[in-house]
Amino acid sequence: MRFVLFVMVIAGLVVATVAPASAITHGTVDTEHPEVGALIGDAPERDGTWAYCTGTLISPTVFLTAAHCGHKGQKTARVSFAGHYKAGGELHAGRFVPDPRYTGKNELHDMAVVVFPTPVRGITPAMLPSLGLLDRLEADGVLKTARFTPVGYGSVEPTKNRHELRFHYTDTRSRTSISFKNLRGRWLELAPDSRDEGGTCYGDSGGPNYLGGPSSKLLVATTISGLDDACQFVNLDYRLDTPSARKFLRDFVALP
């Protein structure tokens, strides 16, 4: 099954229920990020597709995704780096390790890695941010005009049929452009500010948000959730430049 996460995000005294983010909307097929891969299920979904979450290679043997992409007690996961996955395609199997602080009851520490027994060859890993990078950029006034590039294998534009949203999956890696909205302690909030931009939706969970244009390799946050089921508004992404995130990541990769 595709994993669905509902989290509570607390901002001051305001509490909002949010729906999980999992797909690229208003995007294009991505050929710029071969380091972005899909978590592949043991059996196809009802629509015949296989990808259920997204992630990013951050070292030759470490693939970063979201903890909610795994089920309780999960020990292994399979990853495809194909731009379009087809049944029987090459898969990389590894050990699935969620952040031990993640409980599944809220969004805190929603990170996991897949650790491969041998290096993935022919793919250059993404770059991770330095400690406090986004805070420094916000203080310098850079973030308010920054553009970000989310990448993922999730649903494309959902359609509405008799008051019901239908999500459409293609097992294809896609990307879009999105603008900065807000920065919180653990969260980077992004939102489209024009018809030329899109966002994330169901199936993009765990996938990267790069700082910069479509060729950027600087991974600053991972897709976790959003403020609407139609995947059209604010995306909530887990920052990778915080002490909390780095505490987990440093056990698996060298950090800048």
Summary of the structure (lengths in Angstrom):
residues: 256
radius of gyration: 16.5
end to end distance: 35.7
largest distance: 50.4
contacts: 903
relative contact order: 0.25
helix: 8%
strand: 39%
